[in-house]
Amino acid sequence: MKCVELAEFSCNKNETCCFTGHRNRDLPCGGDVTKQGMKRLVSMLHLLCEEAYRDGYRTFISGMAEGVDLICARIVHDMMCSGKFKGMRLVCALPYEEQYKEIRGAMDGYYYSLILASCDEKVIVSRRDDKARYKLRNQFMVDNSSRIIGAYKYKERGSGTLQTINMAKRAGLDMKIIALDNNFSE
């Protein structure tokens, strides 16, 4: 893994896809990947990542938060390791250096460490004491992408996921967002 300064990061925006989505607590079955609702969501995200590859996307940016970000990073990691998807690149966009302290589950912690150690590039977008660190991370991902893949459900107070989706809409990204509100049973 190569740590790249924010100002030095470069990619072909037309071949770059980023991810957005909720944390485990807001996913079907509380994010439990052994339950049917989550198995279905992971399968759909996997299909969207494969479709992005077929459409010419080669760089994938994950914000590395537990939940959809980490699930998508694992999918891309697995695709890269399979040897079937040549030229893929995984970029981990961290809101701050110590983001790993937010990862709660043991398995999520394991995959976070594995993916961070094996990604192509790591970009640290801000500092821990910067209140806008997540918004800056989300804006970085949108600014460097032409497609976004994610999963969203309506929340009364809004969310970082909604913020990222709105940024992506304003920037004209190709949107591949799975609606969680009606499509997944517990």
Order of alpha helices (4+ residues) and beta strands (2+ residues): beta-beta-alpha-beta-alpha-beta-alpha-beta-alpha-beta-alpha-beta
